[in-house]
């Protein structure tokens, strides 16, 4: 098998396996480590730049094709009969996103095999961070989101999920070195075991402050789980009936002072529905019950996802992260194909929020809506003095079970990062109460419309990740890569060396 074909084949296999790791409940992080180790081993043993580029590009194609296949159905739902958009835009997105992996061979082409294995974790971690901040990409899955599979909530509270990705890549790199080393297994095995035990021991040490601060207060909250479909979102009669039913559920005994409804609960503008549900909403005020719900508000000619509270007529939160090709078109796409508009018409413009923290009784809540949870700063950028987070979601748009399950896992990761409980209210999702360590404290066990009364732990302590974020990792990666290239330039390893040939048969 020639080098180019081998790189393409193994790249495709590794990319597909990487995407599948997010569908595994309990050992996805192990699958991810093994997958990247496979990619690293093959990469350092390929001889040409073309084959190395083929490996990473096909890795990206297989990874995004597998993990984003549900987007194809989403585009079909958005654009209806315009199948040329569905089958033209989706492959274009996959190719653009996959191209980011070509940065790897561009940066590492001149390095020796051993130095390549040192550099790879830093390059991949940097790519994960940069994908949130470039116009040609958007936040999506990365292996740090799998750390709770092994209970690493301590690491998440310090370095976040993006830092967790670096740990996964580092472990995969040491595993790859163990596989590649042909002369002695003892040294690389010792390194691999040391890194693994250091990760475990470090996590246990980082959990100690959390155990010593478990005297946080609790407050009672009622979470409503809903189960309605798309056709019922645009029917005024259905929306009115839904609100009246939800009010009844919110007022049922035992009394709850704070109730949280999911995204899209009031799926038409408040002004259009309020006259018909005023009597029901007045009952909430009479009983001193505050309801927080997801709704829609007029933003120019469009409807935008917002969050309301029952004792205020205006939204208390406007969604800040919009869904690409659902709520807005990226700038690069407008430059290329300006005449292709969204199914809803023009692009929604983001309305800034006046406050990051909303006081609701004893709660100082930070808010987010569904898709925003994919962004690492969804809660950290708002946590001035918050003690709980609300995530309102509507996942009726997808019939892919693993996506719904992973959104719960994602919510757990965000809770562990900021050390705050997350009240996760959904329509057709996995409605749950998540503790400050990312553990699911309560969860609905079926999809029937229902309420769940919970005691929410309130924690005012800010984690190190909340305070310092992950930008330091980007600077560290840049510094390490620069240092490796300087060393490689000043002290090149003789590729004809017997030791180099024996350790890494790559060059």
C-alpha positions in Angstrom: 0.0 0.0 0.0 1.5 3.3 -1.0 2.0 6.2 1.5 -0.8 8.4 0.2 -3.4 5.6 0.2 -2.3 4.5 3.7 -2.6 8.1 5.0 -6.0 8.5 3.5 -7.3 5.2 4.7 -6.1 5.5 8.3 -7.2 9.2 8.4 -10.7 8.3 7.4 -10.9 5.4 10.0 -9.5 7.5 12.8 -11.8 10.4 12.0 -14.9 8.2 12.0 -13.8 6.5 15.3 -13.2 10.0 16.9 -16.8 11.0 16.0 -18.2 7.8 17.3 -16.5 8.3 20.7 -19.1 11.0 21.5 -21.9 8.5 21.2 -20.4 6.2 23.9 -21.8 6.8 27.4 -19.1 5.6 29.8 -15.8 5.0 27.9 -15.8 7.6 25.1 -12.7 9.2 26.4 -10.8 5.9 26.1 -11.9 5.5 22.5 -10.8 9.1 21.9 -7.3 8.5 23.3 -6.9 5.3 21.3 -8.1 7.0 18.1 -5.7 9.9 18.3 -2.9 7.6 19.3 -3.6 5.6 16.1 -3.6 8.9 14.0 -0.3 10.0 15.7 1.5 6.7 15.0 0.4 6.6 11.4 1.3 10.3 10.9 4.9 10.0 12.2 5.5 6.9 10.0 4.3 8.6 6.8 7.1 9.8 4.5 5.7 12.5 2.3 3.9 15.8 3.0 1.1 14.8 0.6 0.4 11.6 2.6 0.5 13.5 5.9 -1.9 16.1 4.6 -4.2 13.4 3.2 -4.3 11.7 6.6 -5.4 14.8 8.5 -7.8 16.1 5.8 -9.5 12.7 5.5 -9.6 12.6 9.3 -11.5 15.9 9.3 -13.8 14.8 6.5 -14.7 11.5 8.2 -15.0 13.2 11.6 -17.3 16.0 10.5 -19.3 13.8 8.1 -20.1 11.4 10.9 -20.6 13.9 13.8 -22.5 16.5 11.7 -24.6 14.2 9.6 -27.7 15.4 11.5 -27.1 18.9 10.1 -28.1 17.5 6.7 -31.6 16.8 8.1 -31.6 20.2 9.9 -30.9 22.0 6.6 -33.7 19.9 4.9 -36.1 21.0 7.6 -35.0 24.7 7.2 -35.0 24.9 3.4 -37.7 22.4 2.5 -37.7 21.6 -1.2 -34.5 23.5 -1.9 -32.5 20.2 -2.0 -29.6 21.8 -3.8 -28.9 23.9 -0.7 -29.0 20.8 1.5 -26.7 18.7 -0.8 -24.5 21.6 -1.8 -24.1 23.5 1.5 -23.6 20.6 3.8 -20.6 19.1 1.8 -19.1 22.6 1.5 -19.3 23.0 5.3 -17.6 19.6 5.8 -14.8 20.5 3.4 -14.2 24.0 5.0 -14.2 22.6 8.5 -12.0 19.7 7.6 -9.4 22.0 6.0 -8.5 23.3 9.4 -6.6 20.0 10.1 -4.2 20.8 7.2 -2.6 23.3 9.6 -1.1 20.3 11.4 1.3 19.1 8.6 2.0 22.7 7.7 3.3 23.5 11.2 5.1 20.1 11.8 6.5 19.1 8.4 10.1 19.9 9.3 10.1 18.3 12.8 11.5 14.9 13.6 9.2 12.1 14.7 9.9 12.5 18.4 9.4 16.3 18.4 6.3 15.9 16.3 4.8 13.7 19.1 5.6 16.5 21.6 4.1 19.2 19.4 0.9 17.5 18.3 -1.0 18.0 21.6 -0.3 21.7 21.6 -1.3 22.1 17.9 -4.6 20.2 18.3 -5.5 22.0 21.5 -4.9 25.3 19.8 -7.1 24.3 16.9 -9.9 23.4 19.3 -9.7 26.9 20.9 -9.4 28.8 17.6 -12.5 27.1 16.1 -14.6 29.1 18.5 -13.2 32.4 17.3 -12.9 32.1 13.5 -15.5 33.0 10.9 -14.8 29.8 9.0 -15.7 27.6 11.9 -18.0 27.3 14.9 -17.9 25.6 18.3 -18.3 21.8 18.1 -17.2 18.6 19.8 -13.7 18.1 21.2 -12.4 15.3 23.4 -12.3 17.5 26.6 -16.1 17.2 26.7 -15.6 13.5 27.5 -13.7 14.0 30.7 -16.7 13.3 32.9 -16.6 9.7 31.6 -13.8 9.2 34.0 -15.0 11.6 36.7 -12.4 14.3 36.0 -14.6 17.2 37.3 -11.7 18.6 39.2 -9.7 19.2 36.1 -12.7 20.8 34.4 -13.0 23.3 37.2 -9.4 24.4 36.7 -8.6 24.1 32.9 -12.1 23.6 31.4 -13.0 21.3 28.7 -10.6 22.8 26.2 -7.8 22.2 28.6 -9.2 18.7 29.1 -8.7 18.2 25.3 -5.0 18.9 25.8 -4.9 16.2 28.5 -6.4 13.7 26.1 -4.0 14.6 23.3 -1.1 14.4 25.7 -2.1 11.0 26.8 -2.6 9.9 23.2 0.8 11.2 22.3 2.5 9.3 25.1 0.6 6.1 24.1 1.8 6.7 20.5 5.4 6.9 21.7 4.9 3.6 23.6 3.7 2.0 20.4 6.5 3.5 18.2 9.4 2.8 20.5 11.0 -0.4 19.1 14.1 -0.6 21.3 12.7 -0.4 24.8 9.1 -0.6 26.1 10.0 0.2 29.7 10.8 3.9 29.3 7.7 4.9 27.3 5.5 2.7 29.4 6.8 4.4 32.5 6.1 7.8 31.0 2.6 6.7 29.9 1.7 5.3 33.4 3.2 8.4 35.1 1.1 10.7 33.0 -2.0 8.6 33.6 -1.5 8.5 37.4 -0.7 12.2 37.5 -4.0 13.0 35.8 -5.9 10.8 38.3 -4.0 12.1 41.3 -4.3 15.7 40.2 -8.0 15.3 39.8 -8.4 13.9 43.3 -6.3 16.7 44.7 -8.4 19.3 42.9 -11.6 17.8 44.3 -10.5 18.3 47.9 -11.4 22.1 48.1 -14.9 21.2 46.7 -15.4 18.6 49.4 -14.4 21.1 52.1 -17.0 23.6 50.8 -20.0 21.5 50.6 -21.9 23.6 53.1 -23.6 25.7 50.3 -27.2 26.5 50.7 -30.1 25.0 48.7 -33.3 26.4 47.3 -36.4 24.7 45.9 -37.1 24.9 42.2 -39.7 23.3 40.0 -38.5 22.2 36.5 -41.0 21.6 33.8 -40.3 19.1 31.1 -42.3 19.5 27.9 -43.1 17.3 24.9 -44.6 19.2 22.0 -43.8 19.1 18.3 -43.0 21.6 15.6 -46.5 22.1 14.1 -47.8 23.1 17.6 -45.3 25.9 17.9 -46.9 28.2 15.3 -50.6 27.6 16.2 -51.8 30.4 18.5 -54.5 28.2 20.0 -51.9 25.5 20.8 -49.6 28.1 22.4 -52.4 29.5 24.5 -53.5 26.1 25.7 -49.9 25.1 26.4 -49.3 28.2 28.6 -52.5 27.7 30.5 -51.6 24.1 31.2 -48.0 25.0 32.2 -49.4 27.6 34.7 -51.6 24.9 36.2 -48.6 22.6 36.6 -46.6 25.4 38.1 -49.3 26.1 40.7 -50.0 22.6 41.8 -49.2 21.5 45.3 -46.8 21.6 46.9 -46.2 25.2 46.2 -43.0 26.2 44.4 -41.7 29.8 44.5 -39.5 29.4 41.3 -40.5 27.5 38.2 -38.4 27.0 35.0 -40.0 26.2 31.7 -38.1 25.1 28.6 -37.1 27.0 25.5 -40.0 27.6 23.0 -42.6 27.3 25.8 -44.2 30.5 24.5 -43.3 30.0 20.8 -45.0 33.1 19.5 -44.3 36.7 20.5 -45.4 37.6 24.1 -47.4 40.6 22.8 -49.6 38.3 20.6 -50.2 35.8 23.4 -50.4 37.9 26.5 -54.0 39.1 26.2 -55.2 35.5 26.0 -53.2 34.2 28.9 -53.2 37.3 31.2 -55.6 35.7 33.7 -53.4 32.7 34.0 -50.2 34.7 34.4 -52.0 36.9 37.0 -52.5 33.8 39.1 -48.8 33.3 39.3 -48.3 36.8 40.7 -51.2 36.3 43.2 -49.5 33.1 44.5 -46.1 34.8 44.5 -44.7 32.3 42.0 -42.0 33.4 39.6 -41.8 31.5 36.3 -38.8 31.7 33.9 -39.6 30.5 30.4 -38.1 30.4 26.9 -40.0 32.4 24.4 -39.9 34.5 21.2 -39.5 38.3 20.8 -39.6 40.5 17.7 -36.2 41.5 16.5 -36.9 43.6 13.4 -38.8 41.4 11.0 -37.7 38.2 12.7 -38.4 36.2 15.9 -35.5 35.7 18.2 -35.1 33.2 21.1 -35.3 35.0 24.4 -36.0 34.2 28.1 -38.9 35.9 30.0 -39.9 35.9 33.7 -43.5 36.0 34.6 -43.4 39.3 36.7 -41.8 41.3 33.9 -43.2 42.2 30.4 -39.9 42.4 28.6 -37.3 39.7 28.0 -34.6 39.3 30.6 -32.2 37.6 28.3 -31.6 37.6 24.5 -29.8 34.7 22.9 -26.2 35.7 22.1 -24.9 32.8 20.1 -26.9 32.2 16.9 -27.2 29.0 14.9 -25.3 29.2 11.6 -27.6 28.8 8.6 -30.6 28.7 10.9 -30.5 32.2 12.4 -27.7 33.9 10.5 -25.3 33.4 7.6 -21.5 33.6 8.3 -19.8 36.5 6.8 -17.7 34.3 4.4 -20.9 32.7 3.1 -22.5 36.1 2.4 -19.4 37.2 0.5 -19.5 34.1 -1.7 -23.2 33.5 -2.2 -25.1 36.6 -1.1 -28.3 35.7 -2.9 -28.9 32.5 -0.9 -31.0 33.7 2.0 -32.2 31.9 5.1 -35.6 30.1 5.1 -36.7 32.8 7.6 -35.5 35.6 5.3 -32.7 37.9 6.6 -30.1 37.4 9.3 -31.0 38.0 13.0 -29.0 40.7 14.7 -27.8 40.0 18.2 -29.4 42.2 20.9 -27.0 42.7 23.8 -28.2 42.0 27.3 -28.2 44.7 30.0 -27.3 42.3 32.8 -25.3 39.0 33.1 -26.8 37.9 36.4 -30.6 37.8 37.1 -31.8 37.8 40.7 -34.8 35.5 41.3 -35.4 35.2 45.0 -32.2 33.6 46.5 -31.0 32.7 43.0 -28.4 34.8 41.2 -28.8 33.0 37.9 -26.9 33.2 34.6 -28.9 32.2 31.6 -28.3 30.5 28.3 -30.4 28.9 25.4 -29.6 25.5 23.9 -27.0 26.0 21.2 -25.0 28.5 23.3 -23.9 25.6 25.5 -21.4 24.5 22.8 -19.4 27.7 23.5 -16.9 27.4 26.3 -17.7 30.9 27.6 -21.4 30.4 27.8 -21.4 30.8 31.6 -17.9 31.9 32.4 -18.3 35.2 30.6 -21.4 36.1 32.7 -20.5 34.8 36.2 -19.7 38.0 38.0 -21.5 36.8 41.2 -23.9 34.1 40.1 -24.6 31.0 42.1 -26.6 28.9 39.6 -27.1 28.5 35.9 -30.3 28.0 33.8 -30.0 26.3 30.4 -33.3 26.2 28.5 -33.4 23.9 25.5 -35.7 22.7 22.8 -34.4 19.6 20.9 -37.6 18.8 19.0 -35.7 19.6 15.8 -33.6 16.5 15.9 -34.6 12.8 16.0 -31.0 11.7 16.6 -30.8 10.1 20.1 -27.1 10.6 20.6 -27.4 14.3 20.0 -30.0 14.7 22.8 -27.9 12.5 25.1 -24.7 14.5 24.4 -26.4 17.8 25.1 -27.0 16.5 28.6 -23.3 15.5 28.8 -22.4 19.0 27.5 -24.5 20.6 30.2 -22.8 18.5 32.9 -19.4 19.6 31.6 -20.4 23.3 31.8 -21.6 22.8 35.4 -18.3 21.2 36.4 -16.3 24.0 34.7 -18.0 26.8 36.6 -18.8 24.9 39.8 -22.4 25.8 39.7 -25.6 23.8 39.5 -27.3 23.8 36.1 -31.1 23.7 35.9 -31.5 22.0 32.5 -35.1 22.4 31.3 -35.9 20.9 27.8 -38.6 20.1 25.3 -38.1 16.5 24.2 -34.7 16.3 25.7 -33.1 15.1 29.0 -34.5 17.5 31.5 -32.2 17.3 34.6 -30.8 19.0 37.7 -27.0 18.9 37.4 -24.8 19.4 40.5 -21.8 21.7 40.8 -19.5 18.7 40.1 -21.3 17.8 36.9 -23.3 14.9 38.4 -26.9 14.4 37.4 -28.9 14.8 40.7 -32.3 14.3 39.2 -33.6 13.5 35.7 -36.9 12.8 34.0 -37.4 9.1 33.1 -39.9 9.5 30.2 -41.0 12.1 27.7 -44.4 12.9 29.1 -45.0 16.6 30.0 -44.3 16.7 33.8 -42.8 18.7 36.6 -39.8 17.8 38.8 -39.4 19.4 42.2 -35.7 19.7 43.2 -33.5 21.2 45.8 -30.8 23.2 43.9 -27.4 23.6 45.5 -26.3 27.2 45.4 -22.6 27.9 45.2 -21.1 31.4 45.1 -17.5 30.2 44.8 -15.9 30.9 41.5 -13.6 28.2 40.0 -10.2 28.9 38.6 -11.5 28.2 35.2 -14.1 30.9 35.6 -11.4 33.4 36.7 -8.7 32.5 34.2 -10.4 30.7 31.2 -8.2 28.9 28.7 -6.4 31.7 26.8 -3.3 30.9 28.7 -3.2 27.5 26.9 -3.2 29.2 23.6 -0.2 31.3 24.6 1.5 28.3 26.1 1.0 26.3 22.9 2.4 29.1 20.8 5.5 29.4 23.0 6.1 25.6 23.1 5.8 25.3 19.3 8.1 28.2 18.8 10.7 26.6 21.1 10.4 23.2 19.4 11.1 24.8 16.0 14.0 26.8 17.4 15.5 23.6 18.9 14.8 21.7 15.7 16.6 24.3 13.6 19.6 24.7 15.9 20.0 21.0 16.8 18.6 18.9 14.0 18.7 15.1 14.6 20.6 13.1 12.1 17.9 11.2 10.3 20.4 8.5 9.4 21.1 7.9 13.1 20.7 4.2 14.0 18.9 5.3 17.2 16.4 7.5 15.3 15.7 4.7 12.8 15.1 2.2 15.6 12.8 4.4 17.6 10.8 6.0 14.9 10.8 4.4 11.4 9.4 7.5 9.9 12.1 9.2 8.0 
